[in-house]
Amino acid sequence: MSVYDNYEMTIGIECHVQLATKTKLFSAADNDSRFAEPNSNVSPIDYGLPGMLPVLNHHAVELAVKAGKALGSTINLVSSFDRKHYFYPDLPKGYQTTQMYRPIIGPGVVEAPLDDGSVVAVRIHHAHMEEDAGKLTHHGDYSLVDLNRAGTPLIEIVSEPDIHSAAQARAYAVELYRRMTYAGVTHGDLYHGNMRFDVNISVAKKGAQGLGKRTEIKNLNSFRSVERAAEYEFRRQVDLLEAGQAVVQETRGWNDATGKTTSQRSKEEAQDYRYMPEPDLPPIRLTEEQVKKEREAMPLLPADYRNTLGMIISQDILEILLDYKQLVDRLADLKTEYDIHGIDKETSKAAILKISNLFTSVLLAEENSSLLNDPMPSVKQLMDLSSMIAKNELSSTSVKEVFLRFFTPEMRFKETRAIAKELNLIQENDLGAVEKIVDEVLADPNNAQAVADFKAGSEKVLGFLVGQVMKASRGKANPSMAQEILRKKLQ
């Protein structure tokens, strides 16, 4: 038994989500600076020139309401902004406009599936709107400031400390990402910081009444980093406690290359920020009708796909597919089409399973992953492909070939059967025609030894004879049918 088994970690996560608006939260500056020159998308409002007054971006409010609905949270009809004071080079105003006392999003619950089939339920304390600060890039003994990000609209999702393992922390981060991107709240570009996770972690002996001192690991922008940082920090804190040392409440950074956290600064408390109501912005007042409108306009969320497809596709495969919204969208469309046409459930289920297998085993293969950027095959193409598979009209190799041709410009809009016919891939399933080819193979003197070996008990030569049938048919004979006929004739 390891010493670490005597301790339990407790984690709460603050997730910053950049909202997918065209302009910033309080100015008309461009909100998408992923490929812009540093300090090129900045307004005088964003860096707080005297006399500049903020104007609230209404689209950001709409996206915040959507985010709240995606979190299963209540929406507060009245919310307001506050000033959070701190002095840092990437915050030229000297304060951040946020929502301390009356946030727009109230309590909720996020259920995140784990690899073992269980679920971790994480309560949402609240989520508030705020503007982002700029970005510092450190170079040895100096740092560069880029204010492009200053004023970017965010929501910060604050969880309760309901997470008790690194795997649960990762699962929760993944589920948050899916819900926010599926709802259209954010572009979800983790590399460019569209979503960032602050992991608050404390350690205490199992059975202890209270929680230990917490540290906050800032600005993690990958699910792997969330998991690795939580696991490292858990062990670091346990090692300190076992050595009789105290855990210091502080903010720490994560180095992905070394796999370690490092101290950055002492952890501030609310009073250190000298919060005050924002005098330049009136409260946000929503109506029930506005909230209802956003709720009714919500697209399908991961839970909806799990309810729709979970009885057909295994959880492990479905969770892989949920990382690619366009794939589960197409599978859901496929199921809807089968339901509309009154196709029986077994046929529908078999077809969806076949297509989901092609998505995971062919489309998501490393050599084909670039095709994810292309338009998806039409529902009709996939339905026709499933029908041809069910009728044994295509070999397994031919199925993959036809499927991949759906993504080529010259065949993207062609019917499935036309593609298969053009490529000469349709299998011969006519019993009489295949039987005639089998007779020719068995009558060929060059195959006489193989025939004798099979009759003498050598099962493996059957594969050779099937291969001869396929060769004689130029690959068009159904191999299963050919094998069955060969067995009957060689008895």
ChimeraX attribute file (.defattr): number of C-alpha atoms within 10 A of each C-alpha:
attribute: neighborCount
match mode: 1-to-1
recipient: residues
	/A:1	5
	/A:2	6
	/A:3	10
	/A:4	14
	/A:5	9
	/A:6	12
	/A:7	18
	/A:8	20
	/A:9	26
	/A:10	23
	/A:11	25
	/A:12	23
	/A:13	26
	/A:14	21
	/A:15	24
	/A:16	24
	/A:17	30
	/A:18	28
	/A:19	29
	/A:20	22
	/A:21	22
	/A:22	14
	/A:23	20
	/A:24	30
	/A:25	29
	/A:26	22
	/A:27	21
	/A:28	18
	/A:29	22
	/A:30	18
	/A:31	23
	/A:32	17
	/A:33	18
	/A:34	14
	/A:35	7
	/A:36	11
	/A:37	10
	/A:38	16
	/A:39	15
	/A:40	13
	/A:41	21
	/A:42	22
	/A:43	21
	/A:44	14
	/A:45	20
	/A:46	30
	/A:47	19
	/A:48	16
	/A:49	12
	/A:50	9
	/A:51	8
	/A:52	14
	/A:53	15
	/A:54	17
	/A:55	14
	/A:56	17
	/A:57	17
	/A:58	13
	/A:59	17
	/A:60	25
	/A:61	20
	/A:62	18
	/A:63	23
	/A:64	26
	/A:65	26
	/A:66	27
	/A:67	30
	/A:68	28
	/A:69	20
	/A:70	27
	/A:71	25
	/A:72	18
	/A:73	22
	/A:74	15
	/A:75	24
	/A:76	20
	/A:77	17
	/A:78	13
	/A:79	20
	/A:80	20
	/A:81	26
	/A:82	22
	/A:83	20
	/A:84	22
	/A:85	17
	/A:86	16
	/A:87	12
	/A:88	13
	/A:89	17
	/A:90	19
	/A:91	22
	/A:92	18
	/A:93	20
	/A:94	15
	/A:95	19
	/A:96	24
	/A:97	25
	/A:98	25
	/A:99	24
	/A:100	20
	/A:101	14
	/A:102	18
	/A:103	24
	/A:104	26
	/A:105	29
	/A:106	19
	/A:107	19
	/A:108	20
	/A:109	16
	/A:110	20
	/A:111	18
	/A:112	20
	/A:113	18
	/A:114	17
	/A:115	12
	/A:116	8
	/A:117	8
	/A:118	10
	/A:119	15
	/A:120	17
	/A:121	15
	/A:122	21
	/A:123	21
	/A:124	25
	/A:125	16
	/A:126	22
	/A:127	29
	/A:128	24
	/A:129	28
	/A:130	25
	/A:131	22
	/A:132	26
	/A:133	25
	/A:134	21
	/A:135	18
	/A:136	14
	/A:137	10
	/A:138	10
	/A:139	8
	/A:140	6
	/A:141	5
	/A:142	7
	/A:143	12
	/A:144	13
	/A:145	15
	/A:146	20
	/A:147	26
	/A:148	26
	/A:149	26
	/A:150	28
	/A:151	27
	/A:152	29
	/A:153	30
	/A:154	27
	/A:155	29
	/A:156	25
	/A:157	23
	/A:158	19
	/A:159	24
	/A:160	17
	/A:161	19
	/A:162	17
	/A:163	23
	/A:164	18
	/A:165	17
	/A:166	22
	/A:167	19
	/A:168	23
	/A:169	27
	/A:170	22
	/A:171	23
	/A:172	26
	/A:173	24
	/A:174	18
	/A:175	20
	/A:176	22
	/A:177	24
	/A:178	20
	/A:179	21
	/A:180	24
	/A:181	20
	/A:182	22
	/A:183	20
	/A:184	17
	/A:185	24
	/A:186	21
	/A:187	18
	/A:188	21
	/A:189	15
	/A:190	15
	/A:191	11
	/A:192	12
	/A:193	18
	/A:194	19
	/A:195	27
	/A:196	26
	/A:197	23
	/A:198	21
	/A:199	26
	/A:200	23
	/A:201	26
	/A:202	25
	/A:203	25
	/A:204	20
	/A:205	17
	/A:206	11
	/A:207	9
	/A:208	10
	/A:209	8
	/A:210	9
	/A:211	15
	/A:212	19
	/A:213	16
	/A:214	22
	/A:215	23
	/A:216	24
	/A:217	25
	/A:218	19
	/A:219	20
	/A:220	23
	/A:221	20
	/A:222	17
	/A:223	20
	/A:224	17
	/A:225	18
	/A:226	29
	/A:227	20
	/A:228	20
	/A:229	23
	/A:230	28
	/A:231	19
	/A:232	15
	/A:233	26
	/A:234	23
	/A:235	16
	/A:236	16
	/A:237	25
	/A:238	23
	/A:239	15
	/A:240	13
	/A:241	15
	/A:242	12
	/A:243	9
	/A:244	9
	/A:245	11
	/A:246	12
	/A:247	18
	/A:248	14
	/A:249	16
	/A:250	17
	/A:251	21
	/A:252	23
	/A:253	18
	/A:254	23
	/A:255	13
	/A:256	13
	/A:257	6
	/A:258	7
	/A:259	12
	/A:260	16
	/A:261	20
	/A:262	12
	/A:263	14
	/A:264	14
	/A:265	11
	/A:266	13
	/A:267	14
	/A:268	11
	/A:269	8
	/A:270	9
	/A:271	8
	/A:272	11
	/A:273	15
	/A:274	12
	/A:275	20
	/A:276	14
	/A:277	17
	/A:278	17
	/A:279	9
	/A:280	11
	/A:281	16
	/A:282	12
	/A:283	12
	/A:284	17
	/A:285	11
	/A:286	17
	/A:287	11
	/A:288	10
	/A:289	9
	/A:290	12
	/A:291	18
	/A:292	11
	/A:293	13
	/A:294	17
	/A:295	15
	/A:296	9
	/A:297	11
	/A:298	15
	/A:299	14
	/A:300	14
	/A:301	17
	/A:302	20
	/A:303	15
	/A:304	12
	/A:305	17
	/A:306	18
	/A:307	10
	/A:308	16
	/A:309	20
	/A:310	15
	/A:311	10
	/A:312	18
	/A:313	19
	/A:314	12
	/A:315	18
	/A:316	12
	/A:317	14
	/A:318	18
	/A:319	18
	/A:320	12
	/A:321	20
	/A:322	19
	/A:323	15
	/A:324	14
	/A:325	16
	/A:326	15
	/A:327	19
	/A:328	23
	/A:329	16
	/A:330	19
	/A:331	23
	/A:332	18
	/A:333	14
	/A:334	21
	/A:335	21
	/A:336	15
	/A:337	16
	/A:338	20
	/A:339	13
	/A:340	9
	/A:341	8
	/A:342	10
	/A:343	13
	/A:344	10
	/A:345	13
	/A:346	10
	/A:347	14
	/A:348	21
	/A:349	17
	/A:350	16
	/A:351	24
	/A:352	24
	/A:353	18
	/A:354	16
	/A:355	20
	/A:356	22
	/A:357	15
	/A:358	17
	/A:359	19
	/A:360	15
	/A:361	13
	/A:362	17
	/A:363	20
	/A:364	18
	/A:365	12
	/A:366	9
	/A:367	9
	/A:368	12
	/A:369	11
	/A:370	11
	/A:371	14
	/A:372	15
	/A:373	9
	/A:374	10
	/A:375	13
	/A:376	16
	/A:377	16
	/A:378	16
	/A:379	18
	/A:380	13
	/A:381	19
	/A:382	23
	/A:383	20
	/A:384	15
	/A:385	24
	/A:386	22
	/A:387	15
	/A:388	19
	/A:389	17
	/A:390	14
	/A:391	11
	/A:392	18
	/A:393	22
	/A:394	24
	/A:395	20
	/A:396	10
	/A:397	9
	/A:398	19
	/A:399	20
	/A:400	15
	/A:401	17
	/A:402	22
	/A:403	22
	/A:404	18
	/A:405	19
	/A:406	22
	/A:407	18
	/A:408	13
	/A:409	11
	/A:410	9
	/A:411	15
	/A:412	18
	/A:413	14
	/A:414	14
	/A:415	16
	/A:416	23
	/A:417	17
	/A:418	12
	/A:419	20
	/A:420	22
	/A:421	12
	/A:422	10
	/A:423	13
	/A:424	13
	/A:425	21
	/A:426	22
	/A:427	22
	/A:428	20
	/A:429	19
	/A:430	11
	/A:431	13
	/A:432	10
	/A:433	12
	/A:434	22
	/A:435	19
	/A:436	11
	/A:437	19
	/A:438	25
	/A:439	14
	/A:440	13
	/A:441	23
	/A:442	19
	/A:443	12
	/A:444	10
	/A:445	10
	/A:446	10
	/A:447	14
	/A:448	12
	/A:449	11
	/A:450	18
	/A:451	21
	/A:452	13
	/A:453	14
	/A:454	17
	/A:455	14
	/A:456	9
	/A:457	9
	/A:458	12
	/A:459	10
	/A:460	11
	/A:461	17
	/A:462	18
	/A:463	12
	/A:464	13
	/A:465	21
	/A:466	23
	/A:467	17
	/A:468	19
	/A:469	28
	/A:470	20
	/A:471	14
	/A:472	15
	/A:473	17
	/A:474	12
	/A:475	19
	/A:476	20
	/A:477	28
	/A:478	23
	/A:479	21
	/A:480	13
	/A:481	17
	/A:482	22
	/A:483	17
	/A:484	12
	/A:485	17
	/A:486	21
	/A:487	12
	/A:488	8
	/A:489	11
	/A:490	12
	/A:491	7
